[in-house]
Amino acid sequence: MTHSAAELRRSDSGTGPRLVVAVDGPSGSGKSSAARGVATALGLRYLDTGATYRALTWWLLEHEVDVSDPAAVAGQAQLRAVEIGTDPGEQWVRIDGIDVTVEIRNRRVSNVVSLVASVPEVRRQLIALQREIIAAAVESGGGIVAEGRDIGTVVAPDADVKIFLTASEQVRAERRAAELAARQADGQVDLAADEAPSAAVTRLEQNRRDRRDAAQTQLAADAVEIDATNLGLDEVIARITALAAAKLAEA
């Protein structure tokens, strides 16, 4: 049995597929764009788990909390309320009621978010939030595409489809630099012109972040690994969507 695109999208009636798709991978692999694209194609919700860590990191930086001090970070994390939208076409993130959708994409957040995300109390708090959002999406009669670094191993180990998306270091750096330049041009990030990173600078920052994120960036034993080095975004989305359709066909 096969499922058409229309059948896959029939999730808001309460009778359609209830599907959890986990997309993991390192920074710059394209998992955010791919996950949003898959969610849109299948009519599912979308969760950027990294944005929850970024929101807390932004708040800590704004309030001059030492992000290298786990005790200080944990103490503040317990007091902060993070909210995030799950519409793939209209993303937003708030912390303590403050909309930080744009601010959390700045490099100052990107370069230290791994420190915050490695604090056990922060992980416990935000993983609990992420699981609540995933459960709510499934219970609504639909499903969700969640992306991050440990969705398939920690956050949603029972996900129906697990993807580990990667690419070469150079390609990841080039894509990330291009993304930041595009965001700057659109006014989506607050960077001075001389701070727009080159691919070389981005690669150095990326490698440092990869080392910090190593413990969280996990390949689930039952995940399908996709190397996107030589693939376009549409190709990646098509591959993941096909895997989701195959999973539904098994039901």
C-alpha positions as CSV (number, residue, x, y, z in Angstrom):
1,M,0.0,0.0,0.0
2,T,1.3,3.5,-0.9
3,H,0.3,6.9,0.4
4,S,-0.2,10.0,-1.7
5,A,0.9,13.4,-0.5
6,A,-2.7,14.3,0.2
7,E,-3.1,11.2,2.4
8,L,0.1,11.9,4.3
9,R,-1.1,15.4,5.0
10,R,-4.4,14.3,6.4
11,S,-3.3,14.7,10.0
12,D,-5.5,17.5,11.4
13,S,-8.7,15.4,11.3
14,G,-7.6,13.1,14.0
15,T,-7.7,10.1,11.6
16,G,-4.5,10.7,9.7
17,P,-1.0,9.4,10.4
18,R,0.6,9.9,13.7
19,L,4.2,10.2,12.9
20,V,7.4,11.3,14.7
21,V,10.4,11.9,12.5
22,A,13.7,12.6,14.2
23,V,16.4,14.4,12.2
24,D,19.8,14.6,13.9
25,G,23.2,15.8,12.8
26,P,26.0,18.2,13.3
27,S,25.9,22.0,12.9
28,G,25.7,23.1,9.2
29,S,24.4,19.8,7.9
30,G,21.2,21.3,6.7
31,K,19.0,19.5,9.1
32,S,16.9,22.6,10.0
33,S,16.0,23.4,6.4
34,A,15.4,19.7,5.7
35,A,13.2,19.1,8.7
36,R,11.1,22.2,8.0
37,G,10.7,21.0,4.4
38,V,9.6,17.5,5.4
39,A,7.2,18.9,8.0
40,T,5.6,21.2,5.3
41,A,5.4,18.4,2.8
42,L,3.7,16.0,5.2
43,G,1.5,18.5,7.0
44,L,3.2,17.9,10.3
45,R,4.4,20.1,13.1
46,Y,8.1,21.1,13.3
47,L,10.3,21.4,16.4
48,D,13.8,23.0,16.3
49,T,15.1,21.7,19.7
50,G,18.3,23.7,19.3
51,A,16.3,27.0,19.4
52,T,15.2,26.2,23.0
53,Y,18.9,26.0,24.1
54,R,19.6,29.1,22.0
55,A,16.8,31.1,23.8
56,L,18.3,30.3,27.2
57,T,21.8,31.1,26.0
58,W,20.6,34.5,24.7
59,W,19.0,35.3,28.1
60,L,22.2,34.4,30.0
61,L,24.3,36.5,27.7
62,E,22.0,39.4,27.9
63,H,22.1,39.3,31.7
64,E,25.9,38.7,31.8
65,V,25.7,35.3,33.4
66,D,28.9,33.4,33.0
67,V,27.9,30.6,30.5
68,S,31.1,28.7,31.4
69,D,29.9,28.3,35.0
70,P,27.5,25.3,35.1
71,A,26.2,26.1,38.5
72,A,25.2,29.7,37.5
73,V,23.7,28.4,34.3
74,A,21.7,25.7,36.1
75,G,20.4,28.2,38.7
76,Q,19.1,30.5,36.1
77,A,17.6,27.8,33.8
78,Q,15.2,26.7,36.6
79,L,13.7,30.2,36.6
80,R,13.3,30.8,32.9
81,A,10.2,29.9,30.8
82,V,10.9,28.9,27.2
83,E,8.1,28.7,24.6
84,I,8.5,27.7,20.9
85,G,6.1,27.6,18.0
86,T,5.7,24.4,15.9
87,D,4.3,25.8,12.6
88,P,7.0,25.1,10.0
89,G,5.9,28.2,8.1
90,E,6.0,30.6,11.0
91,Q,8.7,30.0,13.5
92,W,9.0,31.9,16.8
93,V,10.8,31.4,20.1
94,R,10.2,33.3,23.4
95,I,11.9,33.3,26.8
96,D,10.1,34.8,29.7
97,G,7.7,36.3,27.2
98,I,10.4,38.0,25.1
99,D,10.4,37.2,21.4
100,V,14.0,36.2,20.6
101,T,13.3,34.5,17.2
102,V,15.9,36.7,15.4
103,E,18.4,37.3,18.2
104,I,19.1,33.7,18.9
105,R,20.7,33.2,15.4
106,N,23.5,35.6,16.1
107,R,27.1,34.2,16.2
108,R,27.6,35.2,19.8
109,V,24.8,32.8,20.7
110,S,26.0,30.1,18.3
111,N,29.5,30.1,19.6
112,V,28.6,29.4,23.2
113,V,25.2,27.6,23.1
114,S,27.1,24.2,23.4
115,L,28.3,25.2,26.8
116,V,24.8,25.9,28.0
117,A,23.4,22.7,26.3
118,S,25.9,20.5,28.1
119,V,24.7,21.5,31.6
120,P,22.7,18.5,33.0
121,E,20.0,20.6,34.6
122,V,19.5,22.5,31.4
123,R,19.2,19.3,29.4
124,R,16.7,17.8,31.8
125,Q,14.5,20.9,31.8
126,L,14.5,21.4,28.0
127,I,14.3,17.7,27.1
128,A,11.2,17.5,29.2
129,L,9.7,20.5,27.3
130,Q,10.7,19.0,24.0
131,R,9.0,15.7,24.9
132,E,5.8,17.5,25.9
133,I,5.7,19.3,22.6
134,I,6.2,16.0,20.6
135,A,3.6,14.2,22.7
136,A,1.1,17.1,22.1
137,A,1.6,17.0,18.4
138,V,1.0,13.2,18.3
139,E,-2.0,13.4,20.6
140,S,-3.6,16.0,18.4
141,G,-3.9,13.4,15.7
142,G,-1.0,14.4,13.6
143,G,2.7,14.2,14.1
144,I,5.9,16.2,14.2
145,V,9.4,16.5,12.7
146,A,11.9,17.2,15.4
147,E,15.5,18.1,14.7
148,G,18.5,18.4,16.9
149,R,21.5,16.3,17.9
150,D,20.0,13.6,20.1
151,I,16.4,13.3,19.1
152,G,16.6,9.7,18.0
153,T,18.6,8.6,21.0
154,V,17.4,10.6,23.9
155,V,14.5,13.0,23.3
156,A,12.3,10.6,21.2
157,P,14.0,7.2,21.0
158,D,10.8,5.6,19.8
159,A,10.5,7.9,16.8
160,D,9.0,6.2,13.8
161,V,11.7,7.5,11.4
162,K,15.2,8.4,12.4
163,I,17.6,10.3,10.2
164,F,21.2,11.3,10.8
165,L,22.1,14.1,8.3
166,T,25.7,15.0,7.7
167,A,28.0,16.5,5.2
168,S,31.7,17.2,4.8
169,E,33.3,19.8,7.1
170,Q,34.0,22.2,4.2
171,V,30.5,22.0,2.7
172,R,28.9,22.5,6.1
173,A,31.1,25.6,6.7
174,E,30.3,27.0,3.3
175,R,26.6,26.5,3.8
176,R,26.6,28.0,7.2
177,A,28.6,31.0,6.1
178,A,26.2,31.5,3.2
179,E,23.2,31.2,5.5
180,L,24.6,33.8,7.9
181,A,25.3,36.2,5.0
182,A,21.8,35.7,3.7
183,R,20.3,36.4,7.1
184,Q,22.4,39.5,7.5
185,A,21.3,40.8,4.1
186,D,17.7,40.2,5.1
187,G,18.2,41.9,8.5
188,Q,17.6,38.7,10.3
189,V,20.8,38.8,12.3
190,D,22.5,41.8,13.9
191,L,26.1,41.6,12.6
192,A,28.4,44.5,11.7
193,A,29.5,44.2,8.0
194,D,33.0,43.3,9.0
195,E,31.7,40.5,11.2
196,A,30.1,38.5,8.4
197,P,32.1,35.3,8.6
198,S,34.0,33.7,5.8
199,A,33.8,30.0,5.2
200,A,37.3,29.6,6.8
201,V,36.2,31.4,9.9
202,T,32.9,29.5,10.0
203,R,34.8,26.2,9.7
204,L,37.0,27.1,12.7
205,E,33.9,28.0,14.8
206,Q,32.1,24.9,13.5
207,N,35.0,22.6,14.5
208,R,35.1,24.1,18.0
209,R,31.3,23.6,18.3
210,D,31.6,20.0,17.0
211,R,34.0,19.2,19.8
212,R,31.7,20.6,22.4
213,D,28.7,19.0,20.9
214,A,30.3,15.5,20.5
215,A,28.5,14.0,23.5
216,Q,25.1,15.2,22.3
217,T,25.5,14.5,18.6
218,Q,24.5,10.9,18.5
219,L,23.8,8.4,15.7
220,A,21.0,6.1,16.7
221,A,21.6,2.5,15.9
222,D,18.4,2.3,13.8
223,A,18.9,5.7,12.1
224,V,19.3,6.1,8.3
225,E,22.4,8.2,7.6
226,I,22.2,10.6,4.7
227,D,25.3,12.3,3.5
228,A,24.2,15.6,2.0
229,T,27.6,16.7,0.8
230,N,26.5,16.4,-2.9
231,L,22.8,16.6,-2.4
232,G,20.5,19.6,-2.9
233,L,17.9,20.5,-0.2
234,D,15.0,19.2,-2.3
235,E,16.8,15.9,-2.7
236,V,17.3,15.5,1.0
237,I,13.6,16.4,1.7
238,A,12.5,13.9,-0.9
239,R,14.6,11.1,0.6
240,I,13.3,11.7,4.1
241,T,9.7,12.1,2.9
242,A,10.0,8.7,1.0
243,L,11.2,7.0,4.2
244,A,8.2,8.5,6.1
245,A,5.9,7.2,3.4
246,A,7.4,3.8,3.6
247,K,7.0,3.7,7.3
248,L,3.3,4.6,7.0
249,A,2.9,2.0,4.4
250,E,4.0,-0.6,6.9
251,A,1.2,0.4,9.3
